[in-house]
Amino acid sequence: MSTTPIGSYKLFQKLHPLSLLAQLTSRHATGCLRVYTETTSWSIYLEDGKLTYASYSDQVFERLDSHLRRLSQQIPALNSAVRVQMRLMFETNNENQFTSNADYHAICWLAAQDYITSAQAAVLIDELAKEVLESFLALKEGSYEFNPEINLDGLPKFCSLDLRLIVEHCQKQLRNRQPPIQTPLPAAGSSLGTPTTKLPPTQLSKQSNFSETGDKNNTFAQKHASKGLYTIACIDDSQTVLNSIKHFLDEETFSVVLINDPVKALMQILRSKPDLILLDIEMPNLDGYELCSLLRRHSQFKDTPIIMVTGRTGIIDRAKAKIVRSSGYLTKPFTQSDLLKMVFKHIG
């Protein structure tokens, strides 16, 4: 895909943040989108249309330190002395601090010194990106430029984030604060800046089209579409099994997140925050027992019901499931009644 700059505007003009991001995502762009107002700057780094890092110039290290303080509850070594040392090393008082990616360098240093793992760095970047994109989506005017030559070469990359999911999360946050006034995303290939019809809040998330192949169930916007909706994450390398589970679970009651790549499952689960997880045991690269054990180590999922789904019925397999602290055991093949009984046993 071409990474020709989508524009370079020095004068302030009316901005359409959703349109800019949709264009870059649909073109699988690699480079850096920089946006400027009179007081603030944003940098959004992309690789093949995926977000690798985002920051903006307002209170850079205060924002980072706030997240690190919360993380320190899980990682005692990430104490105030370490955080102060980090700021002394990377925080500067000049206006070029933002463009030098000081906060990203600081995250890389924390990972290199083993204060945080790569997975924790990825979660940290994801949480920071949500704050950055939320402020960016609220912009009405400014100037911007996209430069395919600017990237994070030479620095480790911890994640490749789906912009569609982040934007949907941000839209939800913005709608909770005030009525949205952003225009819906244009279809891939539309010209930038083309006026579009404004939609009410309930239609905005339906019209946004960040990923032509994205699963409509795997969205923040739909997680709480109706009162009392439960989110169920299904992890299985078989698309047939995933489709069956989705068919068995009523859309009026359940929002179903389908995940067929166990290696990427942890990040997708962190995003969707499910009420219950259905986890296949026999998967390539990372089996269900290993993934269940990883989830239990994460504070967010230490009490989340995790149901092992498998064709194995042996005593040893059930013992392994107990060792990794699974909540239940659903044997394939199962009926809709079997599935619903197991689900409601643990969430209802």
C-alpha positions in Angstrom: 0.0 0.0 0.0 1.1 3.5 -0.7 2.2 5.7 2.2 2.1 9.0 0.4 1.3 11.8 2.8 -2.4 12.5 3.0 -1.7 16.1 3.5 0.5 18.8 5.1 -1.4 21.8 6.3 0.3 24.7 8.1 -2.7 26.9 8.5 -5.5 26.1 10.9 -8.5 24.6 9.3 -11.6 22.7 10.2 -10.6 19.1 11.1 -12.4 15.8 10.7 -10.4 13.5 13.1 -12.5 10.4 12.3 -12.0 10.9 8.5 -8.2 11.2 9.0 -7.9 8.0 11.0 -10.3 6.1 8.6 -8.2 7.1 5.6 -5.0 6.0 7.2 -6.4 2.8 8.4 -8.0 1.8 5.1 -4.8 2.6 3.3 -2.7 0.5 5.8 -0.5 3.5 6.2 2.9 3.5 8.0 4.2 6.7 9.5 3.3 9.4 11.9 0.2 11.7 11.9 1.0 14.9 13.6 -1.8 17.4 14.5 -1.3 20.9 15.9 -3.4 23.5 17.6 -2.2 26.8 19.2 -1.5 25.1 22.5 -1.3 21.3 21.9 0.2 18.7 19.6 -0.7 15.1 18.9 1.5 12.3 17.5 -0.1 9.1 16.3 2.3 6.4 15.0 1.0 3.7 12.6 2.4 0.6 11.1 0.4 -1.0 8.3 -2.7 0.8 9.5 -2.4 -0.3 13.1 -1.6 2.0 16.1 1.8 1.4 17.7 2.0 4.5 19.9 0.1 7.8 20.5 0.8 10.8 22.6 0.0 14.5 23.0 1.9 17.3 24.5 -0.3 18.2 27.5 1.0 16.9 30.8 2.9 14.0 29.1 4.6 12.6 32.2 1.8 13.4 34.6 -0.4 11.2 32.5 2.2 8.4 32.3 3.0 8.6 36.0 -0.7 8.3 36.8 -0.9 5.0 34.9 2.3 3.8 36.5 1.1 4.5 40.0 -1.9 2.2 39.3 0.4 -0.4 37.9 2.7 -0.2 40.9 -0.1 -1.9 43.0 0.7 -5.0 41.0 4.4 -4.4 40.7 6.0 -3.3 44.0 9.3 -2.7 42.3 7.7 0.1 40.3 7.9 2.4 43.3 8.1 6.2 43.5 11.9 6.2 43.4 11.9 4.4 40.1 9.3 6.7 38.7 11.2 9.8 39.8 14.4 8.3 38.3 12.5 7.8 35.0 11.3 11.4 34.9 14.7 12.8 35.6 16.2 10.7 32.7 13.5 11.5 30.1 11.4 14.5 31.0 12.6 17.8 29.6 11.5 21.3 30.1 11.7 22.4 26.5 8.9 22.5 23.9 10.6 19.7 21.8 9.8 17.1 24.5 6.7 15.9 22.7 8.3 15.4 19.3 11.2 13.5 20.8 8.7 10.8 22.1 10.2 11.1 25.6 7.3 9.1 27.2 7.8 6.2 24.7 11.5 6.2 25.4 10.6 6.0 29.2 8.3 3.0 28.6 11.1 1.3 26.6 13.5 2.0 29.5 11.1 0.5 32.0 10.8 -2.7 29.9 14.5 -2.9 29.3 15.2 -2.6 33.0 12.6 -5.4 33.7 10.4 -3.1 35.8 7.5 -4.0 33.5 7.1 -6.8 31.0 6.4 -6.4 27.3 2.8 -7.4 27.8 2.4 -4.8 30.6 4.0 -2.2 28.3 1.5 -3.0 25.6 -1.4 -2.6 28.0 0.1 0.7 29.2 0.4 2.0 25.6 -3.2 0.9 24.9 -4.6 2.8 27.9 -2.6 5.9 27.1 -3.7 5.7 23.5 -7.4 5.8 24.6 -6.8 9.1 26.4 -4.9 10.5 23.5 -7.5 9.5 20.9 -10.3 10.8 23.0 -8.8 14.3 23.1 -8.0 14.1 19.4 -11.5 13.1 18.4 -12.9 16.2 20.2 -10.9 18.5 17.9 -12.7 20.9 15.7 -9.9 22.8 14.0 -6.1 22.7 13.7 -3.4 21.7 11.3 -2.0 18.3 10.5 0.6 16.5 8.4 1.3 12.8 7.8 4.9 11.8 7.3 5.6 8.2 6.2 9.3 8.7 6.9 8.8 9.2 10.7 8.5 6.0 12.7 9.7 4.2 15.8 12.7 2.5 14.1 15.4 1.5 16.6 12.9 1.3 19.5 11.0 -1.9 20.5 7.4 -2.2 19.5 5.1 -3.7 22.1 1.8 -3.7 20.3 -0.2 -3.3 17.2 -3.6 -1.9 18.2 -6.8 -1.9 16.3 -7.8 1.8 15.8 -11.4 0.8 15.3 -11.7 -0.6 18.8 -10.0 2.3 20.4 -12.1 4.9 18.5 -15.3 3.1 19.5 -14.2 3.1 23.1 -13.5 6.9 22.9 -16.7 7.6 21.2 -18.6 5.9 24.0 -16.7 8.0 26.6 -17.4 11.2 24.7 -21.1 10.4 24.3 -21.3 9.9 28.1 -20.0 13.4 28.6 -21.8 15.4 26.0 -23.8 14.8 22.7 -21.4 13.9 19.9 -21.0 16.3 17.1 -18.4 14.4 15.1 -19.4 13.3 11.6 -19.5 9.6 10.7 -16.5 8.0 9.1 -16.4 8.0 5.3 -16.2 4.7 3.4 -12.7 3.6 2.5 -11.5 5.6 -0.5 -13.6 8.7 0.2 -11.8 12.1 -0.2 -10.7 13.8 3.0 -12.8 16.7 4.2 -15.9 15.7 2.2 -19.0 16.9 4.2 -21.1 14.0 5.5 -24.5 13.9 7.2 -24.4 14.1 10.9 -26.0 11.2 12.7 -27.5 10.8 16.2 -25.5 8.9 18.8 -27.2 5.6 18.2 -26.3 5.6 14.5 -22.7 6.9 14.8 -21.1 3.6 15.9 -23.0 1.6 13.3 -21.8 3.8 10.5 -18.1 3.9 11.5 -16.2 1.6 9.3 -12.6 1.2 10.5 -12.2 -2.5 9.5 -14.0 -4.1 6.6 -13.5 -7.5 8.1 -14.1 -6.5 11.8 -16.6 -8.5 13.8 -19.5 -6.3 14.8 -19.7 -8.2 18.1 -16.1 -7.3 19.1 -16.8 -3.7 19.8 -16.8 -1.4 22.8 -19.8 0.5 21.5 -22.0 -2.6 21.6 -20.8 -4.1 24.9 -23.6 -2.4 26.8 -26.1 -1.9 24.0 -29.0 -2.9 26.4 -29.4 -3.0 30.1 -28.1 -6.2 31.7 -26.2 -7.4 28.6 -23.5 -9.9 29.3 -20.3 -10.1 27.4 -19.0 -13.6 26.6 -15.5 -14.1 25.1 -15.1 -17.3 23.1 -11.6 -18.5 22.3 -11.3 -21.4 19.9 -9.1 -21.9 16.8 -12.1 -23.5 15.1 -14.4 -21.0 13.4 -17.1 -23.6 13.2 -17.2 -23.9 17.0 -17.2 -20.1 17.4 -20.1 -19.7 15.0 -22.0 -22.4 16.8 -21.5 -20.7 20.2 -22.5 -17.4 18.7 -25.7 -19.0 17.3 -26.6 -20.6 20.6 -26.3 -17.3 22.6 -29.2 -14.9 22.2 -28.1 -11.5 20.9 -30.7 -9.8 23.1 -28.9 -11.1 26.2 -25.3 -11.7 25.2 -22.6 -9.7 23.4 -20.3 -12.4 21.9 -16.6 -11.7 21.3 -15.2 -14.3 19.0 -11.4 -14.9 19.2 -9.7 -17.5 17.0 -6.0 -16.7 17.7 -5.0 -17.7 21.2 -1.7 -15.7 21.0 -3.7 -12.5 20.5 -6.4 -13.5 22.9 -5.1 -11.8 26.0 -5.1 -8.3 24.5 -8.6 -8.8 23.0 -9.9 -10.0 26.3 -8.4 -7.0 28.0 -10.2 -4.8 25.6 -13.6 -6.4 25.8 -13.6 -7.1 29.6 -16.0 -10.1 29.4 -18.3 -11.3 32.1 -17.4 -14.9 31.2 -14.8 -16.7 29.1 -15.3 -19.9 27.1 -11.8 -21.3 26.4 -10.9 -24.2 24.2 -8.2 -26.5 25.5 -6.6 -27.8 22.3 -5.2 -24.9 20.4 -1.9 -24.3 18.5 1.0 -22.3 20.0 -0.8 -21.6 23.3 -3.2 -24.2 24.7 -6.2 -23.5 26.9 -4.5 -24.5 30.2 -1.6 -22.0 29.6 -3.9 -19.2 28.6 -6.2 -19.8 31.6 -3.1 -19.7 33.9 -2.0 -16.4 32.3 -5.5 -14.9 32.7 -5.6 -15.9 36.4 -2.4 -14.1 37.0 -3.9 -10.9 35.8 -5.7 -9.0 38.5 -8.6 -8.1 36.2 -9.5 -11.8 35.6 -8.6 -13.5 38.9 -12.4 -14.0 39.6 -13.8 -14.0 36.0 -15.6 -17.3 35.3 -13.4 -19.3 32.8 -15.1 -22.4 31.3 -12.8 -25.0 29.6 -14.4 -26.3 26.4 -13.0 -29.5 25.1 -13.6 -33.0 23.6 -11.4 -34.5 26.3 -13.2 -36.2 29.2 -10.4 -37.8 31.1 -9.8 -37.4 34.8 -6.3 -36.0 34.2 -7.7 -33.3 31.9 -10.2 -32.2 34.5 -7.5 -32.2 37.1 -5.4 -29.9 34.9 -8.4 -27.6 34.6 -8.7 -27.4 38.3 -4.9 -26.7 38.7 -5.2 -23.6 36.5 -8.3 -22.5 38.4 -10.9 -22.9 35.7 -14.5 -22.4 36.8 -16.1 -25.2 34.9 -15.7 -27.9 32.2 -18.0 -28.1 29.1 -17.5 -31.2 26.9 -17.8 -31.2 23.1 -20.2 -31.7 21.4 -22.6 -29.7 23.5 -26.2 -28.6 23.0 -27.6 -25.1 23.3 -29.2 -26.2 26.6 -25.8 -27.5 27.9 -24.1 -24.2 27.1 -26.8 -21.9 28.6 -26.9 -24.0 31.8 -23.1 -23.6 32.2 -23.2 -19.9 31.4 -26.0 -19.0 33.7 -24.6 -21.1 36.5 -21.6 -18.8 36.6 -23.1 -15.4 35.7 -26.7 -15.5 36.6 
